[in-house]
Structures are given as C-alpha cells and as structure tokens.
Amino acid sequence: MKIKSILTVAVVFLLMTISQTLCSKNKNTGKEQGTVTFTDKSDQKGIDILMDGKLFTSYIWPDNVMKPVLYPVITASGTEVTRGFPMNPRAGERIDHPHHIGIWFNYGDVDKLDFWNNSTAISAEAKPGYGTIHHKSIEKKDGGKGHGLLVTSASWDTPAGKQLLAERTELYFINQGATRIIDRVTTLTAGEKDVSMNDNKEGVYAIRVARQLELPSKDEVIMTDAKGNPTTVKAMSTEGVTGSYRSSEGIKDDAVWSTRGRWMDLNGTIGTEKIAIVMCDHPKNVGYPTYWHARGYGLFAANPLGRSIFTKGKESLNFSIPAGKSVTFRYRLVIHNGSDLSDETINALADDFARKY
C-alpha cells in the first residue's frame, strides 16, 4: 500500500508540474523577469538599455536628430522592430519622413513652431519655422531585477535658442521575458508666458516601424504637413509586409486613423516571428481617450491634441500650458514577440498602466 501511495503522489506531482509549465508558456503572467541594466555612452550622446545583458534600445541625442529618441527597438529574440532610415538604412524600406526615427515625443505646433517635422532635410531658409528639443541631462539611471528607470531632462527651444518648455521624462523599462514594456511619463513646464499647442495632426507620442510591420498597400500616397509641404510615400512591393492595426474599439487597419481608443495594437510578422506592438493611453492624459495618428506606411502615433483635424473641424481643443504651470503625458508601449496578444491581455496591460501612474 505504501508503494502504491508513493507512486500515486509522484504521478500527481508530475502532472501538476507539467500543467504549470504549460500554463506558464501559454499565458502572459505579467511578472517581471530577468534584468534591466544601463550602459552609459554619454560621450557618444547615448545610453544603452539592456535586458538580460542584450540591447533592447538606446536613448540617444545626436546633433543630426532634432529631439532625443529611443532607437533602435529590439525584441527579446533579437528582432529590430523600428525602421532603419535615416540612421541605418536597410534595403527595401521607405525613405520618406526623415524625422520619423525610433520612438519619440514632440508636437507640430508649439507657439506656432513645428517641432515634429524638424530634421536635417529642412532648408536653412525654412528653419526659422521649426523648433528643436535639446537633451540636457541624465538625472537618474537605476537598473535592477525586472525593471529599470531612466530620468532625463530636455529643453524645447526656439530657433534663437530661447526655451519655451522645460521637459522632465521618466522612462520605465520593464522586462517580462517575451514582453518588453516602456512606460513614459513626461512633464512639460512653461516658462514666464503661456505656451500654446494648437490643434495639429503632427503629434504626440510615436514609433516608426520596420517595413514588414507596415500595412500592405501598392498605392502611392502624398502626405502634407501643417505647412502644406508635400511628402510622397511611394508605392512599393508588398512582399513580406504583414502589419495590421486593431484598436480597443474593434476598428482595424487604415480605418483607425482619426478614431479614439484607450489602446492600439499593431501586429505582424518579421521573417517567421510574430510581433505585437501596443500603445496605451492613460486616463489622466489630456484628451483621453486619445486620437490615433496611425498610418499604414509605418507611423504609429497617439495624438490627443489634434482634435479639430481628426473631427474635420467639428470640435477643437487648442490646448495651452499657462505660464509657470505643468502638464504631464503618460504612455505605455509594449513590444511582444512570439505570438499575437488577445484583447483580454492588452486590457490587463492597459489597466495595470492606469493604476501605476
């Protein structure tokens, strides 16, 4: 009897172990895993963010990019999900919109200056109409098990070098194995006078993705910025192009542009690897739930401030920051590899984000 009991207990234990292992492989537990560390490369105008000792992304502020950005962005398996151009062009990708680099935060109308579209492609004659976000300092680097924090400061400056806004950004990097998360909390503070951020489609928090994650399209498109400057998005082969948008409201693909939602999922395949990129809005943000400035050619952006553009003039916001006052924007970006993410899983990620900040 004793031998039979021991065997029974052993079998039950083995079955429980197998069951738990299978569940852990098929369920996004949301538990932090591994490590997040930083490599200071300030002498090269960058800070590398590593997960489990491998590069996840870099916070960089080179002189030829008119704002600090996170670039490149790499999955846990080593797949780069951001477009290479203009930093490191890759064969077969688009070469439009040179200001679309990695992940960034800025806006197309700040006291009538265009911060969004500024790049080295802007002519000297046109430069007086564009603003630049200058990196100022790294205030904190704190890595550890499962998560890390990078705190930065920057200045939103006129072409003459006058500061319009002081920026303080907290970047939380969270390692959940196949799921990597960036939580961005950015506070903008006005100086001695009010700063306007009038309705404009160019904003606010964005990522430009790799060619494979674009939406399949063979049409040539001409896009114009707020000043009417045209950019042609050329027709290209759709081989290997697999992207598809899905919003929290169930809207899909090109139809998501100018709609509102608490989150947006962009999923597709690079090679044989499933990729999901999710952006979450926060209930405390201005204009929540955000409008989506998400395009089929690879621009994926949340813009809560462009209301008149997205409603075709039916409504307006024309946001401003009073002198000496601050406003905080909060966004979560999820980079997941190996499978699609269900609505249930994304809602849980969005709920967790809403509770945290």
N, C-alpha and C positions, 0 to 999 in steps of 0.2 A: 504493500500500500504506500509505503513511504517513497519508494522509487517512482511509482505512478504519479504521486502528488508532486514530486520534484520535477518530473518531466512535464506535467501539466502547467506548473508555474513557469517553467522555462519557455514553453511554447507560447503561452500568453504574453510573457515579457517580450519575446522575439517579435510577435505580431504587433504589439504596441509600438515597439521601436521602429519597425518598418512603416507603420501607419504614420507615425510622427515625422519620419524622414520624408515620406511622400508629400505630406501636407506642407512641410517647410519649403519643398521645391515648387509647389504649385500655388502657394499663397503669398501675397505681399504682406509680410508681417508688420512692416513699418518700423522695425527695430534697427537702431544704428549698429553698424558693423565696421570692422577694420579701423583704419586710422585716417586722419586728415593732418597733413603737415605742410609747411611753407618753406620755400627756398627764396631767400632774399637776393634779387638781382637788380637792386636799385641802380647800380652803376650802369645797367643796360636798360633802365627805365621799365622794370617789370618785377613782379612777384609771382613765382610759380606756386600753384596749389596742387598738391599731390594727394591721391587717395591710394592707400596701401602701397605707398612708395612709387606710384606711377603718375605721370602727369594727367591731371583732369582738365585744368585750364590755367591761364595766366592772366593776371591783372596787369595791363600794360598801358603806357602813356607816351608812345614815341612822338617825336616832333612832327611827323608827317600824317598823324591822325589827330583830328581836331577835338577829341574828347577821350577820356580813359575808356577802355573796353576790356571785356573778357574774351580772350582769343588765344588759341583755338579752344573748342569744347569737344571732349573726347569721352566716349562711353567706357564702362567698366571693362569691356572686352577689347578696347583699343581703337574703336572706330570713330573717326572725326565726323561730327555732325554739322559743323559750320562750313560755310563757303570759304575757299582759299583766297580768291581775289578780294582786294588787291594786294594783300600781304604776301601770299604764297600761291599764285595762280596754278590751277590744275587743269589738265586737258579736258575739254568737253563741258566746262562750266561757263556760266554767263559772266560778262564783264561790264554789266551796267551798274549804275548807282555805286560809285566808288566809296561813298560814305557809309555803306552798309558793311560793317566789319564786326564779326563775332556777336557779342551781346553788348548792348549799350542803352543809355538813358539820356534823352535830351528832348528838345522841342523845336518846332518850326517857327514860332512867333513869340519871342520874349522881348517885350518892349520894341516890337517891330523888327527885331533882328532874328535871322534864321540861323539857329544853332544846328538843326537837324541835317541840312544839306551841305554843310561846310566840308570841304575837302581840298586836296591839292589841285583838283580839277577846276576850281573856281578861279576865274581870271583876276588879275590884280585890280582891274577897273571895277569889278563887281564886289570885291572883298569888303568894302565898307558896309554892305548889307548883311554881313554874316558875323555871328558870334562864335567864340571858342571856349570850351570848358578845359581849364588848365588844372592838371593834378597838382596838389600842393604838398601833401604829406601822407605817410602811413602812420596812423595814430596807434594801431594795435594789431598784433599778429598773435593769435592764440590757437594752436592746434591741439589735437588730442584724440582720444578714442571715439570714433563715430562722427565727430563734428569738429569744425574749426571756425574761427571768427577773424575776419579782416576788416578793420575800420579805416576809412580813408577820408581825406578832405580835398575839396576841389573848389575852383572859383569860376563862375560863369561870367565871362568878360566881354566887353565891347571891343571892336577893332582898335580902339585907342588905349585899351588896357584897363578900363575902368570896370570895377566889379559891380555886376547887377545882383547876383545871388551868391551866397556862400553855401556850399554843399557839404554835408556830412553823411557818409554812407556806411552802413553796417552790412557786410556780406557774410552770411552764414552758409557754410558749406557742410552738407550732411551726407554721410556715407551710409547707404542702406544696401550695400552689395551691388546688385544689378540696377538699383535705383539710386541715382545721384541727384541731389537737390541743392539749388541755390536760392536762398531767401534774401531778398534785397530790401532794405529799409533805408530810404533816402529822405533826408530832411533838407529843404531849401529855405534859406532865410534871406529876406530882403534887407537892403541897407537903409539909407536915410529917406528913400522915397518908395512909393508903391511901385510894384513891378507887374506889368500886365502880361498875361498869357492867353491872348485872344484865340478864339476857335480856329483851329488849323488841323488839317488831316495828318501832318507830319509829327508823330509822336507815339507814345512817350517811352515805353519800355519795349525793346525789340531784340530779335535774333534773326540773322540771315543764314539760312540753312544750306546744306550741301545740295548739289544738283539732283541727286537721287530722291530727296525728300520734297522736291517741288511737285506741284500738281501737273499731270500730263496735259500738255497743250501744244498745238502746232501753229497757233495764231501769233502774228506779230502784234505787239501792243505798244502804243505810245503813251507814256505817263507824263504828266506835268506836275511841277511842284507849285507851291503857293504863289510864286512869282511868274508862273506861266512858262517856265523853262521846260522844254520837252526832253524826254529821255526815251529812246526806242528800246523796247525789250524784244529782241529778235526771236523769230521762230526758230526752233531747234528740234533735233531728233528727240523723240520721247523714249528711246530705248533705255531701260533701267530706271526710268522716272516713275516713282510709285506713291508719291505723297497723297494724303487725304486728310482734310480738316474735319473735325467734329466738335460742335460746341455743347455746352451744358444744356442748351435749349433744344438739342437734337438737329441743329442746322448743319449742313455739310458742304464741304469743298468751296468753290468760288462764291456760293451764296452767303458765306459767313461774313463777308466784308460789310461793314457798317451796322451789323447786328450787335446786340448786347448779350452778355453772359458772364457768369462767375468764373468760368474756365473755358479753355480751348485746348483741344488735343490735335496734334499733328503727328500722324503715324505713317510709316512706310518701311521700305526695306533697302538696306545698303548691302549689296552682294547677296548673301543669304541670311543676313541678320535683320531681325525685326527691330525697329526703333520706334519709340514713342517720346514725343516732346510735349509737355503740358505746361501751359502758363495759367496761373491762378491769380485772380484779383482778390482784394481784401475788403471786407465790409466797411472799414474805416476810411478807405480811399475816397477822394473827391470823385463824384460821378459814378459811384458803384451802382450796378454792375457796369463794367467798362464797355465801350465800343471796341470792336476789333478791326484794326487796320491790318488785316491778314490777306496777303496776295498769293496767287498761285505760283508766281515766279520765285518764291522763296523768302519773302519778307513776312515775318510773323510778329505782330506788334499789338500791344494793348494801348489804346488812346482814350482816356476818359475826358479829354479836354476839347475834342473837336466836334462838339455836338451839332453845330449848325451845318457842318459839312456832311455828317452822317445822317442827318434828318432832312437834307435838301432844303435848309432854311426854315423849317417849321419850328424849330426850337433853337435856343442859343444859350451859351454858358458864359463866355468871355471872362474866364477866371482871372483873378489877380491876387497878389500877395501884398498885404498892407505893409507900409514902412515899419521895419523892426520886427515884423511877425514872421512866423514859420509855417510851412505846410509839409506834411510827411506823406510819402508814397511808399506802398508796400506791395511787393510782387514775389511770387514763388515760381521758379522754373524747375521742372522735373525732367531729367534725362534718364530714360529707361531703355535697356536693351534686352533682347531675347524673346519678347512677346508684346502683344498689344496690352493696353490697360483698360479694364472694364469701367463703366460709369460708376459702379459702386466703389472701386478702388480710387478713382480720381476724386469722387465726392469726399471720401475719407481723407485724402491728402489736402483737399481744399478746406475741409472742416478743421483739420489739425492746424493748418496755417492761420485760419481765422482766430483760433484760440490763443495762438502763441504771441502775437504782437499787438 
